Amino acid sequence: MTDRVNGLFVTLSDDMRDDDAKPLIDAILQMRGVTAVGVRVTDFSDTIAQMRVRNELTQKLLDVLNPRPKD
């Protein structure tokens, strides 16, 4: 027995202006079986999450490049 899919999520690589996203949304709506496309507007929590991830990755990179001596 196979699973049934009723939706897909698409994540953009970078934030996009809503007027620039309109042609992409229109193209997705033209695909067979698509009845709706929802848009999620970026907000401050997205910025905070990105900053935290960037900080964590930066710290890990610094730890690799400049390891602390073990006691």
Steps between C-alpha positions, in 0.01 A plus 500: 500500500639842410463824692286784367642852480268797539750785514855609438719764665746708300777696669669781309878535527467873574220735595319629194295813449130419470475661156799292382337184640176556309620337171627198695169467684308532172719231341443258788126562478511397133630153591256214484346413835587829674196670650666761720836655582552656840754770574687543828624852565834526679504663844737577786503141627648388166779755537570389856513134396738578212727701730512220757587238237766727349649563845502128584668408170755780540587377849540142377725614217711706741529199733631288212746763379617603846446212745514570871757299698352224711559523876 
